[in-house]
């Protein structure tokens, strides 16, 4: 398992609530959803490797469409 680093994140309550709803819709934890969104943003900007440290492309698991 990859090492994880904890850090404090201060966020607007409305943003946190919206992220929680999105996480619930995607069957992810809030932490997992935040990491998923950050990975997608990094990749969209060309600032991340194609394969994440876990070896899972885009840090994604199955998605429901």
Residue, then its C-alpha position, 0 to 999 in steps of 0.5 A: x500500500x502506498x504511503x499517505x500523508x495527512x494534512x489540514x484543509x480549510x474549505x468553505x462549508x458549501x464546497x465541502x457539502x457539495x463534495x460530500x454529495x458528489x462523493x455519495x453519488x459516486x460511492x466514494x468516501x469524502x477523502x477519496x472524492x477529494x483525491x479523485x478530483x485533485x488527480x483529475x485536475x493534475x492530469x488535465x493540466x499535465x502536471x501528473x503522471x499517466x499512472x498514479x502511484x497506485x498503478x491505477x490509471x487516473x486514480x480511478x476505479x469503475x465509474x457509473x455512467 
